[in-house]
Amino acid sequence: MDILGLGSKIEAEFILDPHGQRKQVEVKLDEAKRALQYIYYDGEDVNGLVQIKLKKNSKVEHQGVRLELIGHIELLNDRSTVHEFLNLSKLLAFPGDLTESTSMDFAFPNVEKPYESYMGINVKLRYFLRLTIIKRFSNNVFERDICVQQLSQYPELNNSIKMEVGIEDCLHIEFEYNKSKYHLKDVIVGKIYFLLVRIKIKHMEIAILKKENTGSGPNIYTENETIAKYEIMDGAPVRGESIPIRLFLGGYDLTPTMKDVQKKFSVRYFLNLVLVDEEERRYFKQQEIVLWRKQDKDKDKTKQSSKQYAHYERPTATNNKFEDNQEDNSTANGLLSPENNSDTLSD
């Protein structure tokens, strides 16, 4: 277990699952570091015990021992601002002296955890326990993160996506995806139909893009990340040809779609269809999809609160224009866009 502390005389350890029944997940903390965290759901209790360990023949005078359960959002491009949306506190011990190692039980019942834990490029949404041994001059502080996951019910409406796009008098294609909303272990199934081919296409690829928006108003920062990319066609297509698509999501590090969390950030996913011609010009069309977290089959439903289930927002209206990778709102007509930021085909 993770042990974090300040001071040489004292250490602390959080025991959250003494019976080994709670699942853990590996969480990416940064590019080089990962850690195992226990999974919790909305409405579940957070309880356990804290073991405070003193070195031999040590004595610690304190002004109280406090435990907090905290949920907050950190914007990494503005580290001076931390937005706290959850703070529950308990006093585990009154002022006195610690003369030997001790254990203290704690329980936070029926905790509302409205958002999913998220570790992004410019933002972190964390839930963690913070133990503070209050001292006259310098406190001892220990933290332990937990991972909150938001389960969702099957969407009532899950229409397929079907759209005809192209370059006027040069190329017309029709693409179709079987659904607009996918759970994190789902399979994207679709087809690409070539209705008109008058340019020399060399190959075609499809990618899953994640767009992370942080901030608001004029201070919005956007980070684009390619989660996966596949070549689905190699060679020149002919009129009437059909290219199948089958993309398995289970092997990738995906999160549910998050929209305007505490008015601080959003996480959206897109399927990016890219065509490359023989002159290495690239034309693409992005289509937003909604991702959601499905309950595991082996999860005991009787132990879960109804508060665990999130609700869907409808995806934005389907548009018929290929989008630029840097623009979220440049959607108007049915043209494929080259990657030179213009809306029409250019040589």
C-alpha positions as CSV (number, residue, x, y, z in Angstrom):
1,M,0.0,0.0,0.0
2,D,1.1,3.6,-0.6
3,I,2.6,5.3,2.4
4,L,3.1,9.0,2.1
5,G,4.3,11.1,5.0
6,L,6.3,14.0,6.2
7,G,8.4,13.7,9.3
8,S,10.9,11.1,10.5
9,K,9.1,9.8,13.6
10,I,5.8,8.7,12.3
11,E,4.3,6.9,9.3
12,A,0.7,6.0,8.4
13,E,-1.0,3.3,6.3
14,F,-4.5,3.2,5.0
15,I,-6.3,-0.2,5.2
16,L,-9.3,0.1,2.9
17,D,-10.0,-3.6,2.0
18,P,-8.9,-5.9,4.8
19,H,-10.9,-8.9,3.4
20,G,-9.6,-8.6,-0.2
21,Q,-13.1,-8.2,-1.7
22,R,-12.8,-4.8,-3.4
23,K,-11.5,-4.5,-7.0
24,Q,-8.5,-2.5,-7.8
25,V,-7.5,-0.7,-11.1
26,E,-4.2,0.4,-12.4
27,V,-4.3,4.2,-12.7
28,K,-1.9,6.2,-14.9
29,L,-0.5,9.0,-12.8
30,D,1.9,10.4,-15.4
31,E,3.9,9.1,-18.4
32,A,6.2,7.0,-16.2
33,K,4.2,6.2,-13.1
34,R,1.2,4.0,-12.4
35,A,-0.5,2.9,-9.2
36,L,-3.2,0.5,-8.0
37,Q,-6.3,2.2,-6.6
38,Y,-9.4,0.7,-5.1
39,I,-12.6,1.2,-7.1
40,Y,-15.6,2.9,-5.5
41,Y,-19.0,3.9,-6.8
42,D,-21.5,6.7,-6.2
43,G,-23.4,6.1,-3.0
44,E,-21.0,3.6,-1.5
45,D,-19.5,3.8,2.0
46,V,-15.8,4.6,2.3
47,N,-14.5,3.0,5.4
48,G,-11.5,1.2,6.8
49,L,-8.8,1.9,9.3
50,V,-5.7,4.0,9.6
51,Q,-2.6,2.5,11.1
52,I,-0.3,5.1,12.7
53,K,3.2,3.7,13.2
54,L,5.8,5.3,15.5
55,K,9.4,4.5,15.6
56,K,10.7,2.7,18.6
57,N,10.9,4.9,21.8
58,S,9.2,7.8,20.0
59,K,6.6,10.1,21.4
60,V,4.5,12.5,19.4
61,E,2.5,15.4,21.0
62,H,-0.4,16.4,18.8
63,Q,-3.4,18.8,18.8
64,G,-5.8,16.2,17.3
65,V,-5.9,13.6,14.4
66,R,-8.2,14.5,11.5
67,L,-9.3,12.5,8.5
68,E,-10.9,14.0,5.4
69,L,-12.4,12.5,2.3
70,I,-11.8,15.0,-0.5
71,G,-12.9,15.3,-4.1
72,H,-11.3,18.1,-6.2
73,I,-10.4,19.3,-9.7
74,E,-6.9,20.5,-10.4
75,L,-6.2,22.5,-13.6
76,L,-2.6,21.7,-14.4
77,N,-2.1,24.9,-16.4
78,D,-3.3,26.9,-13.4
79,R,-2.0,25.2,-10.3
80,S,-2.9,28.1,-8.1
81,T,-6.6,27.1,-8.4
82,V,-8.0,23.9,-7.0
83,H,-11.8,23.5,-7.1
84,E,-13.1,21.3,-4.3
85,F,-16.5,19.7,-4.7
86,L,-16.4,17.2,-1.8
87,N,-15.0,17.5,1.7
88,L,-16.1,15.3,4.5
89,S,-14.1,15.4,7.8
90,K,-13.9,13.3,11.0
91,L,-11.9,13.9,14.1
92,L,-10.3,10.5,14.9
93,A,-8.5,11.5,18.1
94,F,-8.6,14.4,20.5
95,P,-5.4,16.3,21.5
96,G,-2.9,14.2,23.4
97,D,0.2,12.2,23.1
98,L,1.0,9.2,20.8
99,T,3.4,6.9,22.6
100,E,2.9,3.7,20.6
101,S,1.6,2.6,17.2
102,T,-2.2,2.6,17.0
103,S,-5.1,1.9,14.7
104,M,-8.1,4.0,14.2
105,D,-11.4,3.0,12.4
106,F,-13.2,5.3,10.2
107,A,-16.4,5.4,8.1
108,F,-17.9,7.8,5.7
109,P,-21.4,6.4,4.9
110,N,-23.3,6.7,1.6
111,V,-20.9,9.1,0.1
112,E,-22.2,11.0,-3.0
113,K,-19.4,10.8,-5.7
114,P,-20.9,12.7,-8.6
115,Y,-18.1,12.4,-11.1
116,E,-15.6,9.8,-12.4
117,S,-12.0,10.0,-11.4
118,Y,-9.9,11.4,-14.3
119,M,-6.2,11.9,-14.9
120,G,-5.8,14.0,-18.1
121,I,-3.2,16.1,-19.8
122,N,-4.3,19.4,-18.3
123,V,-6.7,18.4,-15.6
124,K,-7.0,15.9,-12.8
125,L,-10.2,14.9,-10.9
126,R,-9.1,13.2,-7.7
127,Y,-10.8,11.5,-4.7
128,F,-8.5,10.9,-1.8
129,L,-8.3,10.4,1.9
130,R,-6.1,12.9,3.8
131,L,-4.9,12.1,7.3
132,T,-3.6,15.1,9.3
133,I,-1.8,14.7,12.6
134,I,-2.1,18.3,13.9
135,K,1.0,19.5,15.6
136,R,2.1,22.9,17.0
137,F,4.7,23.7,14.4
138,S,4.5,21.3,11.5
139,N,1.6,18.9,10.7
140,N,2.1,15.3,9.5
141,V,0.0,14.8,6.4
142,F,-0.7,11.5,4.6
143,E,-2.8,10.9,1.5
144,R,-4.3,7.9,-0.2
145,D,-6.2,8.1,-3.6
146,I,-9.2,6.1,-4.5
147,C,-10.7,5.6,-8.0
148,V,-14.4,6.5,-8.5
149,Q,-16.2,5.0,-11.5
150,Q,-19.6,6.1,-12.7
151,L,-21.8,3.3,-14.0
152,S,-24.5,4.0,-16.5
153,Q,-27.6,2.3,-17.7
154,Y,-28.1,1.2,-21.3
155,P,-29.2,4.3,-23.3
156,E,-32.9,4.3,-24.2
157,L,-32.1,5.7,-27.7
158,N,-29.0,4.7,-29.5
159,N,-29.4,5.5,-33.2
160,S,-27.0,4.5,-35.9
161,I,-24.9,7.1,-37.6
162,K,-25.3,7.3,-41.4
163,M,-23.9,10.2,-43.5
164,E,-22.9,11.0,-47.0
165,V,-19.9,13.3,-47.5
166,G,-17.4,14.1,-50.1
167,I,-15.6,16.5,-52.4
168,E,-17.8,18.0,-55.0
169,D,-17.6,16.2,-58.4
170,C,-14.6,14.3,-57.2
171,L,-15.4,11.9,-54.4
172,H,-18.6,10.9,-52.6
173,I,-18.7,8.3,-49.8
174,E,-21.3,7.2,-47.4
175,F,-20.2,5.9,-44.0
176,E,-22.3,4.1,-41.4
177,Y,-21.7,3.2,-37.8
178,N,-24.0,0.8,-36.0
179,K,-24.5,3.0,-32.9
180,S,-23.8,6.5,-31.6
181,K,-23.2,5.4,-28.0
182,Y,-20.7,2.7,-27.0
183,H,-19.7,1.2,-23.6
184,L,-16.0,1.0,-22.9
185,K,-15.8,-2.7,-23.8
186,D,-17.9,-2.4,-26.9
187,V,-17.2,-3.0,-30.6
188,I,-17.7,-0.3,-33.3
189,V,-19.1,-1.9,-36.4
190,G,-19.6,0.0,-39.6
191,K,-19.1,0.3,-43.4
192,I,-17.7,2.8,-45.9
193,Y,-19.4,2.9,-49.3
194,F,-17.8,4.6,-52.3
195,L,-20.5,6.3,-54.4
196,L,-18.2,8.3,-56.7
197,V,-14.4,8.1,-57.1
198,R,-12.6,10.5,-59.4
199,I,-9.4,11.1,-57.4
200,K,-6.6,8.6,-56.8
201,I,-7.0,7.4,-53.2
202,K,-3.9,5.6,-51.9
203,H,-5.2,4.4,-48.5
204,M,-7.8,5.1,-45.8
205,E,-7.5,4.9,-42.0
206,I,-9.8,5.4,-39.0
207,A,-8.7,6.7,-35.6
208,I,-10.2,7.3,-32.1
209,L,-9.5,10.8,-30.9
210,K,-9.9,12.2,-27.4
211,K,-10.5,15.9,-27.0
212,E,-9.9,17.4,-23.6
213,N,-11.2,21.0,-23.1
214,T,-10.3,22.9,-19.9
215,G,-11.2,26.4,-18.8
216,S,-14.0,28.6,-19.9
217,G,-14.7,31.6,-22.1
218,P,-11.6,33.0,-23.9
219,N,-9.3,30.8,-21.7
220,I,-10.2,27.4,-23.1
221,Y,-7.3,25.0,-23.7
222,T,-7.8,22.0,-26.0
223,E,-5.6,18.9,-26.0
224,N,-6.1,16.3,-28.8
225,E,-4.9,12.7,-28.2
226,T,-5.0,9.9,-30.7
227,I,-6.0,6.8,-28.7
228,A,-5.8,4.3,-31.6
229,K,-5.3,4.4,-35.4
230,Y,-5.9,1.6,-38.0
231,E,-5.5,1.4,-41.7
232,I,-8.7,0.0,-43.1
233,M,-8.0,0.2,-46.9
234,D,-4.8,0.0,-48.9
235,G,-5.1,0.8,-52.6
236,A,-7.5,2.7,-54.9
237,P,-11.2,2.0,-54.4
238,V,-13.7,1.8,-57.2
239,R,-17.3,3.0,-57.4
240,G,-19.6,0.6,-55.5
241,E,-16.9,-0.8,-53.3
242,S,-17.7,-1.3,-49.6
243,I,-15.1,-1.3,-46.8
244,P,-16.1,-2.9,-43.4
245,I,-15.1,-1.5,-40.1
246,R,-14.7,-3.4,-36.8
247,L,-13.0,-1.7,-34.0
248,F,-12.7,-3.2,-30.5
249,L,-12.6,-0.7,-27.7
250,G,-11.8,-3.0,-24.8
251,G,-8.0,-2.8,-25.2
252,Y,-7.7,1.0,-24.9
253,D,-7.4,3.4,-21.9
254,L,-10.7,5.1,-22.4
255,T,-13.0,7.0,-20.0
256,P,-16.7,7.8,-20.3
257,T,-17.6,11.0,-22.1
258,M,-17.6,13.9,-19.7
259,K,-19.5,17.1,-20.5
260,D,-18.9,20.4,-18.6
261,V,-17.8,18.9,-15.3
262,Q,-18.2,21.6,-12.7
263,K,-17.9,24.0,-15.6
264,K,-14.1,23.2,-15.5
265,F,-13.5,20.6,-18.2
266,S,-15.0,18.3,-20.8
267,V,-13.8,15.0,-22.4
268,R,-15.2,14.0,-25.8
269,Y,-14.4,11.2,-28.2
270,F,-14.5,11.2,-32.0
271,L,-14.1,8.7,-34.8
272,N,-11.8,10.3,-37.4
273,L,-12.0,8.9,-40.9
274,V,-8.9,9.9,-43.0
275,L,-8.4,9.4,-46.8
276,V,-4.9,10.0,-48.3
277,D,-4.5,10.5,-52.1
278,E,-1.4,9.7,-54.2
279,E,-0.1,13.2,-53.7
280,E,-0.2,12.7,-49.9
281,R,-3.1,15.1,-49.4
282,R,-5.2,14.0,-46.4
283,Y,-9.0,14.5,-46.2
284,F,-10.9,13.6,-43.1
285,K,-14.3,13.6,-41.3
286,Q,-14.8,13.5,-37.6
287,Q,-17.9,12.1,-36.0
288,E,-18.5,12.4,-32.2
289,I,-19.5,9.3,-30.3
290,V,-20.6,9.0,-26.7
291,L,-18.7,6.5,-24.4
292,W,-20.2,5.1,-21.2
293,R,-19.3,2.6,-18.5
294,K,-21.2,-0.6,-18.3
295,Q,-21.6,-2.6,-15.1
296,D,-19.4,-5.7,-14.9
297,K,-21.2,-9.0,-15.2
298,D,-19.7,-10.3,-12.0
299,K,-20.7,-7.3,-9.9
300,D,-23.2,-8.0,-7.2
301,K,-26.1,-5.7,-8.1
302,T,-27.8,-6.1,-4.7
303,K,-25.0,-4.3,-3.0
304,Q,-25.0,-1.2,-5.1
305,S,-26.9,2.0,-4.6
306,S,-29.2,3.3,-7.3
307,K,-27.1,6.5,-7.1
308,Q,-24.3,4.7,-9.0
309,Y,-26.0,5.1,-12.3
310,A,-25.3,8.2,-14.4
311,H,-27.6,9.5,-17.0
312,Y,-26.9,10.3,-20.6
313,E,-26.9,13.6,-22.5
314,R,-27.7,13.3,-26.1
315,P,-24.7,13.7,-28.4
316,T,-24.5,16.9,-30.4
317,A,-26.5,16.9,-33.7
318,T,-24.8,15.1,-36.5
319,N,-23.3,17.4,-39.1
320,N,-22.2,16.7,-42.7
321,K,-18.9,18.6,-43.0
322,F,-15.5,17.3,-42.3
323,E,-14.0,19.0,-39.3
324,D,-10.5,20.3,-38.8
325,N,-8.5,18.7,-36.0
326,Q,-8.1,22.1,-34.2
327,E,-11.7,23.4,-34.6
328,D,-14.7,21.9,-32.7
329,N,-17.4,24.2,-34.2
330,S,-16.4,24.4,-37.9
331,T,-19.4,22.4,-39.2
332,A,-21.7,23.4,-42.0
333,N,-21.9,21.4,-45.2
334,G,-21.1,18.0,-46.7
335,L,-17.6,18.5,-47.9
336,L,-14.5,16.5,-47.0
337,S,-11.9,18.9,-45.5
338,P,-8.2,18.7,-46.5
339,E,-5.8,19.2,-43.7
340,N,-4.8,22.7,-44.8
341,N,-7.6,24.2,-42.6
342,S,-9.7,25.2,-45.6
343,D,-13.3,24.0,-46.2
344,T,-12.9,23.0,-49.8
345,L,-10.6,20.8,-51.8
346,S,-7.3,22.6,-52.8
347,D,-4.3,21.3,-54.8
